[in-house]
Amino acid sequence: MGGQGKAEATPQELKEQGNQAYKEGDWDKALEKYTQAIQISTEERDKAVLYKNRAAVHLKCEDFDKTVKDCTQCLELTPKDPKALFRRAQAYESLEQFEKAYADIRAVQALDPKNKEVQTMLERVHKVVQDLIEAKTKTSGKVQQLFEILFDPSHEKDKRETCANNLVALARERAGAELLLSQGVIGRIIQLLKTERNLEIRVACARTFSEFCRDTARAKRMLTEVGIPWFLELMNSPDKELVNATQYTLQVILNSLTGMDIKLEKKPDKHMLAENQKEVDSLMATMVSMMTQRTMSGLCRDAIIELVLKNLAWDRLDWGDKFIRMGGVEKLLDIASELPEFSFESCIEVTENTRMTTSICLSRMYETQCDDKARAALRERIDEYVRLRLLTPDREHQVRVVVVVTTLLLGPLDLGNHLIAKEGMLEMMLVMAGTDDILQQKVACEALIAAASKKDKCRSITTQGTDILKKLYQSKEDSIKVRALVGLCKLGSVGGTDASMRPFGEGAALKLAEACRRFLVNPSKDKDMRRWACEGLSFLTLDAEVKEKLIADTDALHSMIELAKSGDMNCLYGVVATFVNLCNAYDKQEVIPEMVELAKFAKQHVPEEHEMDDQDFVDNRITVLAQQGASWALAVLSKTESHNSKELIARLYNAICSIQDNRGLVVQQGGVKALLGLAAEGTTKGKVTAAQALARIAITINPEVSFPGQRAYEVVRPLLKLLDPDCSGIENFEALMGLTNIAGMSESARKRIIKEKGLPLIEHYMFEHHDLIRRAAIQCMANMCASQDIIKILEGKNDKFKYLTLCASDEDEEIVKAAAGAMCMVMAESPVCLKKVFEVKDWSEILQFLLSSSNKDIQYRGTVIVYLLVCHDKECAERVIDTHCKTALQAISKIDNPDLVLPKAREYAHNTLKACANQWKLIKDPDAEDD
């Protein structure tokens, strides 16, 4: 028989639990308890209190919008509640909505006129409001002057450009944006852009719109008054700067409508999405409908595809299914099948990056189809697309289909392999490769290279296609020759890193590498040729002998780095994969000796590692790459939208940062900014790897130098993500060490760690069994103790400070130093924590341990702790001096030898004894005893 279930907690019990969590600084638990209580509470008065309490938690978490919302809910139930009004005023002030803050704080002052805190805030906000009114009056005049210059083409070019940039700065401020909107700036900008040809002014106007759209209400206003087609028309430009500015505006609109933020990994808010679903769907539908418009520039088309792929991953948006239903897949395949060689009037303009961007978008879209049924339906759509194109089996349609196959093989590999496996597809490609038509040879070669991704396909192509590729390599056309060379390189690398497998015989890999090098370093060859040569090396560098030859070839390395710096994302795979192979930055399967012996006994093939892949060789190759400026190249390539490519780049950065001397080069060459982006977006493994590289930089280099300005706060989140049980011990350790240095920077850095909910994670590792990890966690906590917020948490009804006291008697001297240092900082600020020392059972033994330590730094910390206890009050002094601490203090005060006792420790010991004698009259004056 089942027993009676445990009774559910009442709203009052949940409220008390929330109050306790709030006192202890556990904001997550407090939010959870208050929310649960609100959901089951029926009394309006009780609900009002709960909303008010939850608002206090939101205020602590600096979530000011939710603070305002909860305070407003409370005030609807209990008007004129002073605490709710005060908290809402604080939130409004932080949101820079000073007029609303002033109204609320005035209401609080009327209810509680003697409250000094309220009076102080009222004076502060009143001054800000007065300044704003004055500034608004002045700004209004300046705005009129700005309008006169900007919107009059007869004024000087420099002055108009300055005014356009000032418009952006003004729109960034809430008050400035409202002033501009009230003076009809939207209509005036639209009129201006009809005739304006100055690129800087056009870009500034696009950026102004992005600043207006940061608020949901204003974003909706933009969609109503301006419209999505107008923004897309503005983006339809050959100027990359204008395209990027307008693309950013559209992303800001989407963020404002849904409450999401890709950079901060903030998911769409379901309530906001429900309210604005019509606008969000309209934005996507308009972009899809215009994706294949013939009059659109290639840059604009790329920007639209990027916008779609960036937002496909969010389940709540449900863009994946909607995109497919709107015919988006077919449109992408149409775009992918375009080639510069097709110069018909009906052709779609594309860029050198279009195919790669399309491939990534198709891959991201395929990932949104979670079940077998949805993926099967997608395969059927693609099959139908190909079938309809091949109904007319002319040259153009065959070429387009093969290009589509190549695009799918570069992105959603399953879809590409599905097409390759269809009867006659591979044979058609081989026939095209064997013709004398250069275009057919070129696209067939590219498809064969992409298709040779699995051993079964390689065997098939090796059997049927090797002779064709060798024949094509003899072509007088370089574009064909280099592609055939890459095909041979890929087939020749089928053995991977296994030194015992040589598909083409001894020395073939080195000969192929030399052929690739000739294309790569020849300045007369165009970028496309050198890109293909680099891709050939990306396959050959799985061979250790090729790696060593390439790393010694400075010209080849420089050519690859310059190729990457060009920003052509088609170069990405070749350069990055080659560098990954040189650094051995790929995943390696763990070799278990017993399994190797078992495989040999079963007469199974056992892969062999080349002696030139030993760690010494690898470290040398990493160092050479770092010194040649590989980080510059990686920083440019990190802008890719491909998550898999981002992971490879993160692996490279981490490999470079694994050698301490290289970390400064990464910082100098713009690696930190790139790593922050890689840690925010990509595969799970890629984000973790980028975070580890950031941790290594934070450990070695002063964070104020390596992470200047805002970056010091941005790096906190990725480091905290390494404090996860799924991460390795070395990742935990390096993250804690990096956070220790960041926490030592400033109070702002410590507040950021608290805001990002890092404190519970750090505390968790203070109990870790691994000594180094535990030490790093306690050292990090010691630096965090410089924050008043941490001291308040330690003062709560918990054992956190008592645990620090216990750590001060650990066997590890570094842990003792960190714990004792933290105690010194906290006790100097908090009488509550000071008293907690006596709650530890063995407090006297711990103090004696510190005072009698042979480590001078520990002993010094011990004298400070005892001094603080004695100076607090007579009761504390009496308890301390009645232990063996007195003898230890007397001994320390008499040792005048810096090699045994630090002078400042001797001084503290002497002052402690003097306080006991003169202030509390507990012992004789130590100076009198000497006399």
C-alpha angles and dihedrals in degrees: 000000000000119000124234113284120245111269115251116250117260122236089255092053092047090049091052091049089050091049091052092048089049091053090051092049094245096141096173093055092044091053091048094051096045091047092051090049092050091051094056101030116109101178114091094212092052091046091052091054091048092051089049092050093047089050088057089056092048088051091054090049089049091238093141099170091058090045090057091046095051094044089051090051089051093049092051088059098037111020117207095022100164096210093050091047091048094049092047089050089053091049093048090050091052089048088052091240090135099166091057090044090052092051092052096044090049088055091050091049091053090053096043109022096168096056106115094197090055091047092051092050092046091054092047096048093041090057091049092049091049090049090048092052090049092045091047090054091050093041092051089060091046091049090056090050090047090051092050092055100037098046095044110081091198093072122095116285095234093050093049092049090050090051091049091053091046087054089060092050091049093049090053091069117073094226092045092050092051091049092050093047092049089056094055098253094155095064092043092052092049090052092046094052092055089073106012114114100173104111096206091054092047091050092047090052091052090049090049090057090051090056092049091052097059090095121068095227093048092046090056089047090054091052090050099044100032107020133210095266090059092054091048090049089052089050090051093095138120089227112098094203093056092044091052093047093051093044088053090051091054091049090050090052090052091047092050093049095048104029092235131132120193094197093053091039088238111162123223113276108241094215094050090044091052090052094048102031093119093055093044093051091045090054092053095043092052092050092049093048092052096041095098098034108143095219093056121108119242091241091053091049091051090049092052092049090048091051091052095047093046091058101036093088096066108097093199092059089053090202093147096067093036091050091053093046090052091056093255094142093057090047091052091050090050089053092045092053093058118110131185087237090067103081101170122137091246094055122119117238112241136177132223088264098047098091094048092047091048091048092053091047091052090049092050091047092050089053090058089062097085104176133058093244093056092046092048089052090051091050089052091053091052092046089053091048091053093043092054092049092051094050084087100046096195125136096263096052093045091050092048092051092050090049089051089052090051091049091052092047089054091051126017095022094188091060092047093049089048090059094043089053092056114108114272097006098106091040090053090052092050091049091050090050089053095053125095092238107112095207092051091046091050099050092041091052091051091049093049090051091051092044094054091079099112130048094242091054091044091054091050093048092042090054096046106020111038093085091048091050091049090050091049090050088064089059118125088220107091093205089060095039095054093047092050088049091054090049090054090046091053093048089047092055096055089112091064115197092339103120091199095062117081111165094184101034135257116327095009093112092054091049092050090047091053090051090052090048092056090059094041100053097036106105091198090067116088123245093260091058092049090047091056091047089053090051089053090055090050088067098039095050089073081082111083094215091056089049092055093046092049096047089056091052104088094179092055092048091049091049091053093047092049089047090055093046089059087076094229103148090204086071091054101089096045096049098039096043090049092051091046089054092047090053095040085232094153126104114276123205112238110251113222109196093213091055091049091054090047091051091050091049089051088049091241121151113264116201115237125215117223117241089234088065092066114126094257091058092045093050091051092051091049091051093049091050092049092049092049090058103259090152091065089056093046092050090057094044093047088079089078119120092219110108092201091053090048088055092052091050090049090051090053094049090048092049090051091047091050086079108066097214091059097058095082090054090053090053093046093049097053096263097136095062090047092048092051088056092046091050091052100048134027140054119339091250091047094052092048092048092050090048090052090053089051090049091053091052091048090052097051106032128051104264090223087063100037096040106033122183117339094000090075087067096039091058093058096075098053091046091052089052088064089062091084130117089234091061121085123259092252090053091050091048096047092046091053092048091050092047089049090060093044092049088054092057104075146323089262091059091049091049089052091054090051092046091052088054093248098141097077089047092052091046091051091060092049085078095047117133093222107090097215094049092046091049092050091050093051091047089051090049090050091058091045089056089074086076120092089215091060091047090054089052091049089051091059126099095281141098097243096112092042089056090052087053091052090049088059088074096049123133091239109084093206090055090049091051092049095045094045091047090052090050091053093052095045097043091050089059104031127053088184093061091041090060090049090070089075090054089070109094096224098036095133093051090050092052091047090049090055095045094047096045118127088218106092094209092053091046090051091052089049092055091051092050093049091045091054091049094049094046094050099074142322094263092057092044091051093051093050099044092049089067132071086272087090092062092046091050092050091051093048093047091056099047107096096182118109090201090064105027129022112239091235090052090051089050093051091048091051093047090050092055091045090052091051090050105039104024101037102019092225100130139012119281106270091218091052090053089054090054 
